[in-house]
Amino acid sequence: MFLRGYLYKNRPKKRCPFSFSRYLSIRRLRYSNNYRYQWNLKKMTPIQYRRHLQAA
């Protein structure tokens, strides 16, 4: 009985591949690159502006 509880308490913890703060920073970058208009980029998102420059 003692051994079972000992193994349960000392088992390795599962780790997720991303921490919550990394998840939030990825979401923030995705938002600023794809949805937030930049006034110094002809009022386009950075992705739209890059496509605009590549087309020209």
C-alpha positions as a Markdown table, in Angstrom:
| # | Residue | x | y | z |
|---|---|---|---|---|
| 1 | Met | 0.0 | 0.0 | 0.0 |
| 2 | Phe | 2.8 | 2.4 | 0.9 |
| 3 | Leu | 4.6 | 1.7 | -2.3 |
| 4 | Arg | 1.6 | 2.5 | -4.5 |
| 5 | Gly | 1.2 | 6.0 | -2.9 |
| 6 | Tyr | 4.9 | 6.6 | -3.2 |
| 7 | Leu | 5.0 | 5.9 | -6.9 |
| 8 | Tyr | 1.9 | 8.0 | -7.5 |
| 9 | Lys | 3.3 | 11.1 | -5.8 |
| 10 | Asn | 6.7 | 10.8 | -7.5 |
| 11 | Arg | 5.6 | 10.1 | -11.0 |
| 12 | Pro | 6.9 | 12.5 | -13.7 |
| 13 | Lys | 4.5 | 15.3 | -14.5 |
| 14 | Lys | 3.2 | 15.7 | -18.0 |
| 15 | Arg | 4.3 | 18.9 | -19.7 |
| 16 | Cys | 2.5 | 20.7 | -22.4 |
| 17 | Pro | 4.7 | 21.7 | -25.4 |
| 18 | Phe | 3.8 | 25.4 | -25.0 |
| 19 | Ser | 3.4 | 27.5 | -21.9 |
| 20 | Phe | 0.4 | 29.8 | -21.5 |
| 21 | Ser | 2.5 | 32.9 | -21.9 |
| 22 | Arg | 4.0 | 31.6 | -25.2 |
| 23 | Tyr | 0.5 | 30.8 | -26.4 |
| 24 | Leu | -0.6 | 34.4 | -25.7 |
| 25 | Ser | 2.5 | 35.9 | -27.4 |
| 26 | Ile | 1.8 | 33.8 | -30.5 |
| 27 | Arg | -1.9 | 35.0 | -30.5 |
| 28 | Arg | -0.7 | 38.6 | -30.1 |
| 29 | Leu | 1.7 | 38.3 | -33.0 |
| 30 | Arg | -0.9 | 36.6 | -35.2 |
| 31 | Tyr | -3.3 | 39.5 | -34.4 |
| 32 | Ser | -0.9 | 42.2 | -35.1 |
| 33 | Asn | 0.3 | 40.7 | -38.4 |
| 34 | Asn | -3.0 | 39.7 | -39.9 |
| 35 | Tyr | -5.8 | 41.9 | -38.4 |
| 36 | Arg | -4.4 | 45.1 | -37.0 |
| 37 | Tyr | -4.1 | 47.9 | -39.6 |
| 38 | Gln | -0.8 | 49.8 | -39.5 |
| 39 | Trp | -1.1 | 53.5 | -40.3 |
| 40 | Asn | 2.5 | 53.7 | -41.6 |
| 41 | Leu | 1.9 | 50.8 | -44.0 |
| 42 | Lys | -0.7 | 52.6 | -46.1 |
| 43 | Lys | -3.4 | 51.5 | -43.6 |
| 44 | Met | -2.9 | 47.8 | -44.4 |
| 45 | Thr | -1.9 | 44.9 | -42.3 |
| 46 | Pro | 1.7 | 43.8 | -42.6 |
| 47 | Ile | 0.7 | 40.7 | -44.5 |
| 48 | Gln | -1.4 | 42.8 | -47.0 |
| 49 | Tyr | 1.4 | 45.3 | -47.3 |
| 50 | Arg | 4.0 | 42.6 | -48.1 |
| 51 | Arg | 1.6 | 41.1 | -50.8 |
| 52 | His | 1.1 | 44.6 | -52.2 |
| 53 | Leu | 4.9 | 45.2 | -52.5 |
| 54 | Gln | 5.4 | 41.7 | -54.1 |
| 55 | Ala | 2.7 | 42.4 | -56.7 |
| 56 | Ala | 4.2 | 45.7 | -57.7 |
